[in-house]
Amino acid sequence: MLKFKGELICKTDLFDESIDFNKWYYKNDPAHVFFYSKNTFSWIAGNIGFNNIFIEDRIIIMTK
């Protein structure tokens, strides 16, 4: 649904193997029902047809 060269911008904390999930504060927020990793966003970008993905801290930008 994005226009050519449109951007999908997300803001979330990403889970990675260095995080102790049981102690991770982010999982206790009832507004968060899914948890993502860098690999997840790479999969989304590749399978949905995004050309570029940029991840820095809590910001993820994918472009068509």
C-alpha positions as CSV (number, residue, x, y, z in Angstrom):
1,M,0.0,0.0,0.0
2,L,3.1,2.2,0.1
3,K,3.9,4.4,-2.8
4,F,7.1,3.8,-4.7
5,K,10.0,4.8,-2.4
6,G,7.5,5.1,0.5
7,E,8.7,4.3,4.0
8,L,7.3,2.1,6.7
9,I,8.7,3.4,10.0
10,C,8.4,1.4,13.2
11,K,9.5,2.1,16.8
12,T,9.9,-0.9,19.1
13,D,12.5,-2.5,21.3
14,L,14.1,-5.4,19.5
15,F,14.7,-8.7,21.3
16,D,18.1,-10.4,20.8
17,E,19.9,-13.4,22.3
18,S,21.8,-11.2,24.8
19,I,18.5,-10.3,26.6
20,D,17.3,-12.4,29.5
21,F,13.6,-12.6,28.4
22,N,12.4,-13.3,32.0
23,K,13.9,-10.1,33.2
24,W,13.2,-8.0,30.0
25,Y,11.0,-5.1,31.0
26,Y,9.4,-4.8,27.6
27,K,7.5,-8.1,27.8
28,N,5.5,-6.8,30.8
29,D,3.9,-3.9,28.9
30,P,0.3,-5.1,28.1
31,A,0.4,-3.0,24.9
32,H,3.0,-5.2,23.4
33,V,1.6,-8.4,22.0
34,F,4.4,-9.3,19.6
35,F,8.2,-9.2,20.0
36,Y,10.5,-8.6,17.1
37,S,14.2,-9.2,16.4
38,K,16.5,-7.8,13.6
39,N,16.1,-11.2,11.9
40,T,12.3,-10.8,12.0
41,F,12.4,-7.4,10.3
42,S,14.9,-8.7,7.7
43,W,12.4,-11.5,6.9
44,I,9.5,-9.1,6.7
45,A,11.5,-6.8,4.4
46,G,12.5,-9.6,2.1
47,N,9.1,-11.3,1.9
48,I,6.9,-8.2,1.6
49,G,9.1,-6.6,-1.1
50,F,10.9,-3.8,0.7
51,N,14.2,-2.8,-1.0
52,N,16.0,-1.4,2.0
53,I,15.9,-1.8,5.8
54,F,17.5,0.5,8.3
55,I,17.7,-0.3,12.0
56,E,19.1,1.9,14.7
57,D,18.2,1.5,18.3
58,R,14.4,1.4,18.5
59,I,13.8,2.8,15.0
60,I,13.2,0.6,12.0
61,I,12.7,2.1,8.5
62,M,11.8,-0.1,5.5
63,T,11.5,1.4,2.0
64,K,9.8,0.2,-1.2
